[in-house]
Amino acid sequence: MQLKTSEMSKVYDKLRFKTKQSDHLYARLKVADNLIIRIKVSHGKKNIDSFIIQKILKQMKLKYEELSLIKSCQKGFDYYINIVKNRY
């Protein structure tokens, strides 16, 4: 399982994460001014290997199949928020 860094950037945008670049890419999601998700990802590589993808999924509180639905534009922000609320 591999993803490109550009694909993940599109996912962050679609899910309304605010991103900041420094030594790493930081993505944060706030709902009603409450920080609910924080992600830290190294940048610079074109492909993200499966070990790092698993870490990102854990931080995002997602399964790979759910990320695939979001990435392919079949699901969006509301779907993601419902997952996070129901799961945690």
Long-range contacts (C-beta under 8 A, 24 or more apart in sequence): 1-50, 1-53, 1-64, 2-47, 2-48, 2-49, 2-50, 2-53, 3-47, 3-48, 3-53, 3-71, 4-46, 4-47, 4-48, 5-41, 5-43, 5-45, 5-46, 5-47, 5-48, 7-71, 8-41, 8-48, 8-56, 10-71, 11-67, 11-70, 11-71, 12-39, 14-70, 14-73, 14-76, 14-77, 15-70, 15-76, 15-77, 15-80, 16-77, 31-81, 36-84, 37-61, 37-84, 61-87, 61-88
